[in-house]
Amino acid sequence: MKHFKISAMGFLMALVVYVIPFTASAQELSVDPTEYDFGNVVIGESSSMVFTMTNLDGIPISVYYIALEGEGCADFFISSDVPPNPIDIPIGETSDINVMYTPTDLGMDTCTLVVQSDGTPNEILVRLTGFGIEDEPEPAEEMAELIEFFEACVDDGTVEGYGCGKSSTHRLRAFDYMLHAANDLIAWDLEWCACKILDASFRKSDGKTPPPDFITGDNREAVNEGILDVMNLLGCIE
């Protein structure tokens, strides 16, 4: 029995298995960024992003498919070259994919950038999002249009000074001065001061008393609403 044990021990000592790891020629491809939000983009305008494919392994990689897939891809566009001819990326090198987003409607758009290659992983999916918004006019532009509208209303009689006789003329002239003063302050980047004058102009044209209005007429309310629009653009109203 003792002899058997020694023989068994010797056998176990001799039974040494060397496992030589097998390294497959796994090709590694990355796309950066892995997802992207184009954010708020004015309808009709464009925003672009470059997605970089990188060969992370020691073997050349061939990219044979690049496309945008999904129901919301109508407003996304690849502006760089894409297969049918494969894009070969040498060891440690990169290749770029340029994607543009041009919204045509209000709201959220989603799409998927699909990259297929003979690397690992075989398919890479990059989620794309963007939000179409309306073009918001600059306060200076809105103010200039308001003054133009107000003066046209004065000319055609749809806006008049409130009151009788000279009081009417003086109030109309004072209101005109207030609008032009606010316009100058906006041009000088003194929004806070412009807000104060616009607030006073709003109260002098809102049809409420007190205080007595400076203007009246069929388009008084339209002028009043125009003042409110400029105030909102300036951030006067929280």
C-alpha positions as CSV (number, residue, x, y, z in Angstrom):
1,M,0.0,0.0,0.0
2,K,2.8,2.4,0.8
3,H,4.4,1.7,-2.6
4,F,1.1,2.4,-4.3
5,K,0.8,5.7,-2.6
6,I,4.2,6.8,-3.6
7,S,3.5,5.8,-7.2
8,A,0.2,7.7,-7.1
9,M,1.9,10.8,-5.7
10,G,4.6,10.6,-8.3
11,F,2.0,10.3,-11.0
12,L,0.2,13.4,-9.7
13,M,3.4,15.3,-9.5
14,A,4.2,14.4,-13.1
15,L,0.8,15.4,-14.3
16,V,1.3,19.0,-15.0
17,V,-0.8,20.6,-17.6
18,Y,0.4,23.8,-19.2
19,V,-2.4,25.9,-20.6
20,I,-1.2,28.1,-23.4
21,P,-3.8,30.9,-23.9
22,F,-5.1,31.3,-27.4
23,T,-5.3,34.8,-28.4
24,A,-7.8,35.4,-31.2
25,S,-7.1,38.2,-33.6
26,A,-10.0,40.3,-32.2
27,Q,-10.2,43.6,-33.8
28,E,-11.5,46.5,-31.7
29,L,-13.3,49.5,-33.1
30,S,-14.6,52.4,-31.1
31,V,-16.8,55.3,-32.0
32,D,-16.6,58.5,-30.0
33,P,-18.9,60.0,-28.7
34,T,-21.1,57.0,-28.0
35,E,-24.2,59.1,-28.0
36,Y,-24.9,62.8,-28.8
37,D,-27.6,65.4,-28.2
38,F,-27.6,68.3,-30.7
39,G,-29.7,70.2,-28.2
40,N,-32.1,73.0,-29.3
41,V,-31.7,74.0,-32.9
42,V,-33.7,76.6,-34.7
43,I,-35.9,75.2,-37.5
44,G,-34.1,75.5,-40.8
45,E,-30.7,76.0,-39.2
46,S,-28.0,73.3,-38.8
47,S,-25.8,71.8,-36.1
48,S,-23.0,69.3,-36.8
49,M,-21.0,66.8,-34.9
50,V,-17.9,64.7,-35.8
51,F,-17.9,61.1,-34.6
52,T,-14.5,59.5,-34.6
53,M,-13.9,55.8,-35.4
54,T,-10.7,54.5,-33.9
55,N,-8.9,51.2,-34.5
56,L,-7.8,50.1,-31.0
57,D,-6.2,46.8,-32.1
58,G,-3.2,45.7,-34.0
59,I,-5.0,44.6,-37.1
60,P,-6.4,46.8,-39.8
61,I,-10.2,47.2,-39.7
62,S,-12.6,47.6,-42.6
63,V,-15.8,49.5,-42.1
64,Y,-18.4,48.4,-44.7
65,Y,-21.6,50.1,-43.5
66,I,-22.4,53.5,-42.1
67,A,-26.0,54.7,-42.1
68,L,-28.7,56.5,-40.1
69,E,-31.6,54.3,-39.1
70,G,-34.9,55.0,-37.4
71,E,-38.2,56.8,-37.9
72,G,-36.9,60.2,-36.8
73,C,-33.9,60.3,-39.1
74,A,-35.4,62.6,-41.7
75,D,-33.7,65.7,-40.2
76,F,-30.3,64.0,-39.8
77,F,-27.7,63.8,-42.6
78,I,-24.3,62.2,-42.9
79,S,-22.1,64.7,-44.8
80,S,-18.9,62.6,-45.0
81,D,-18.1,59.8,-47.3
82,V,-19.8,56.5,-46.5
83,P,-19.5,53.0,-48.0
84,P,-20.4,51.1,-50.4
85,N,-16.6,51.3,-50.8
86,P,-15.1,50.0,-47.5
87,I,-13.3,52.5,-45.2
88,D,-10.0,50.9,-44.2
89,I,-8.7,52.1,-40.8
90,P,-5.0,51.2,-40.3
91,I,-3.6,50.1,-36.9
92,G,-4.0,52.9,-34.4
93,E,-5.6,55.3,-36.9
94,T,-8.9,57.1,-37.0
95,S,-11.6,58.0,-39.5
96,D,-14.4,60.6,-39.0
97,I,-18.1,60.6,-39.6
98,N,-19.7,64.0,-40.0
99,V,-23.4,64.2,-39.0
100,M,-25.6,67.3,-39.4
101,Y,-29.0,68.0,-37.8
102,T,-31.4,70.4,-39.5
103,P,-34.8,70.3,-37.9
104,T,-37.8,71.0,-40.1
105,D,-40.5,70.9,-37.3
106,L,-40.9,71.8,-33.7
107,G,-40.1,69.1,-31.2
108,M,-37.8,66.1,-30.4
109,D,-36.1,64.1,-33.1
110,T,-34.3,60.8,-32.5
111,C,-32.1,58.7,-34.8
112,T,-29.4,56.0,-34.6
113,L,-26.0,56.1,-36.3
114,V,-25.1,52.5,-37.3
115,V,-21.5,51.5,-37.9
116,Q,-20.7,48.0,-39.1
117,S,-17.3,46.5,-39.6
118,D,-15.2,43.4,-39.5
119,G,-13.9,44.5,-36.1
120,T,-15.3,43.9,-32.6
121,P,-18.0,44.7,-32.0
122,N,-19.3,44.0,-35.4
123,E,-22.0,46.7,-35.0
124,I,-21.9,49.9,-33.1
125,L,-25.0,52.0,-32.4
126,V,-24.8,55.7,-31.6
127,R,-28.0,57.3,-30.3
128,L,-28.7,60.8,-31.7
129,T,-31.2,63.3,-30.4
130,G,-32.1,66.9,-31.2
131,F,-34.9,69.4,-30.6
132,G,-36.4,71.8,-33.2
133,I,-37.4,75.2,-31.9
134,E,-38.8,78.4,-33.4
135,D,-36.5,81.3,-34.2
136,E,-36.7,83.7,-31.4
137,P,-36.2,87.3,-32.5
138,E,-33.6,89.5,-30.8
139,P,-35.1,92.1,-28.4
140,A,-33.6,94.9,-30.5
141,E,-35.3,93.7,-33.6
142,E,-38.6,93.2,-31.8
143,M,-38.4,96.7,-30.3
144,A,-37.7,98.3,-33.7
145,E,-40.7,96.5,-35.2
146,L,-42.8,97.7,-32.3
147,I,-41.8,101.3,-32.9
148,E,-42.5,101.0,-36.6
149,F,-45.9,99.5,-35.9
150,F,-46.7,102.2,-33.3
151,E,-45.8,105.0,-35.7
152,A,-47.9,103.5,-38.5
153,C,-50.8,103.3,-36.2
154,V,-50.4,106.9,-35.3
155,D,-50.3,107.8,-39.0
156,D,-53.5,105.9,-39.8
157,G,-55.3,107.1,-36.7
158,T,-55.7,103.6,-35.0
159,V,-53.6,104.9,-32.1
160,E,-54.2,108.4,-30.6
161,G,-53.2,110.2,-27.5
162,Y,-55.5,109.7,-24.5
163,G,-57.5,112.8,-23.5
164,C,-58.6,116.0,-25.1
165,G,-56.8,118.8,-26.9
166,K,-53.1,119.4,-26.0
167,S,-53.2,116.7,-23.3
168,S,-53.8,114.1,-26.0
169,T,-50.9,115.4,-28.1
170,H,-48.6,115.6,-25.1
171,R,-49.4,112.1,-23.9
172,L,-48.9,110.6,-27.4
173,R,-45.6,112.4,-27.7
174,A,-44.5,111.2,-24.3
175,F,-45.4,107.6,-25.1
176,D,-43.4,107.8,-28.3
177,Y,-40.4,109.1,-26.3
178,M,-40.7,106.2,-23.9
179,L,-40.6,103.7,-26.7
180,H,-37.5,105.3,-28.3
181,A,-35.8,105.6,-24.9
182,A,-36.3,101.9,-24.3
183,N,-35.0,101.2,-27.8
184,D,-31.8,103.2,-27.1
185,L,-31.2,101.4,-23.7
186,I,-31.5,98.0,-25.4
187,A,-29.0,99.1,-27.9
188,W,-26.6,100.1,-25.1
189,D,-27.1,96.7,-23.3
190,L,-28.9,98.4,-20.4
191,E,-31.7,95.8,-20.3
192,W,-32.6,96.5,-16.7
193,C,-33.2,100.2,-17.4
194,A,-35.1,99.3,-20.6
195,C,-37.3,97.0,-18.5
196,K,-38.3,99.9,-16.2
197,I,-39.3,102.1,-19.1
198,L,-41.1,99.3,-20.9
199,D,-43.0,98.5,-17.7
200,A,-44.2,102.1,-17.4
201,S,-45.1,102.1,-21.1
202,F,-47.1,98.9,-20.6
203,R,-49.0,100.4,-17.7
204,K,-49.7,103.5,-19.8
205,S,-51.3,101.5,-22.5
206,D,-53.1,98.6,-20.8
207,G,-56.6,100.2,-20.7
208,K,-56.7,100.3,-17.0
209,T,-56.9,103.2,-14.6
210,P,-55.2,104.3,-12.5
211,P,-52.7,105.3,-13.9
212,P,-54.4,107.0,-16.9
213,D,-53.3,105.7,-20.2
214,F,-51.2,107.7,-22.6
215,I,-52.7,106.2,-25.7
216,T,-56.1,104.9,-26.9
217,G,-57.6,103.7,-30.2
218,D,-58.3,100.5,-32.0
219,N,-54.7,99.3,-32.0
220,R,-53.9,100.3,-28.4
221,E,-54.1,96.7,-27.2
222,A,-51.8,95.5,-30.1
223,V,-49.2,98.0,-29.0
224,N,-49.6,96.9,-25.4
225,E,-49.1,93.3,-26.4
226,G,-46.0,94.2,-28.4
227,I,-44.5,95.9,-25.4
228,L,-45.1,92.7,-23.4
229,D,-43.4,90.6,-26.1
230,V,-40.3,92.7,-25.8
231,M,-40.3,92.5,-22.1
232,N,-40.5,88.8,-22.2
233,L,-37.5,88.6,-24.6
234,L,-35.5,90.8,-22.3
235,G,-36.4,88.7,-19.3
236,C,-38.1,91.6,-17.6
237,I,-40.9,89.2,-16.4
238,E,-40.0,86.3,-14.3
